[in-house]
Amino acid sequence: MHVRFRDPDRYDEIRTPDWATQPAESVSAGSEVRTGTIEGEDDWEVTNVLINKHVGEDRAREEAEQIVDKIES
């Protein structure tokens, strides 16, 4: 299940960085974080988080927000 935080169309490049695996896995096993960068900028932002769909939509949103909080803190 994709939990979108920002519109992926606004990014020049989107990646699934290795460094985000540990914070993602610490909240939800099998989850992935995708980050994007806007053309001409150096900063990467979380665009979406992929959560195993077996947890349900509400729980997926909650887990994705926990992952983003860990990454952005």
RAJO-V272145 format. One record per backbone hydrogen bond with DSSP energy under -1.0 kcal/mol. CO is the residue of the C=O (numbers start at 1). NH is the residue of the N-H. Records with the same first field share a line. If there is no record, write none. Layout:
BEGIN
CO=NH + NH
END
This chain:
BEGIN
1=51
3=49
7=10
8=11
13=37
15=35
18=21
20=24
21=25
22=26
24=27 + 28
28=31
32=50
34=47 + 48
35=15
36=45
37=12 + 13
38=41
45=36
47=5 + 6
48=34
49=3
50=32
52=55
53=56
56=60
57=61
58=62
59=63
60=64
61=65
62=66
63=67
64=68
65=69
66=70
67=71
68=72
END
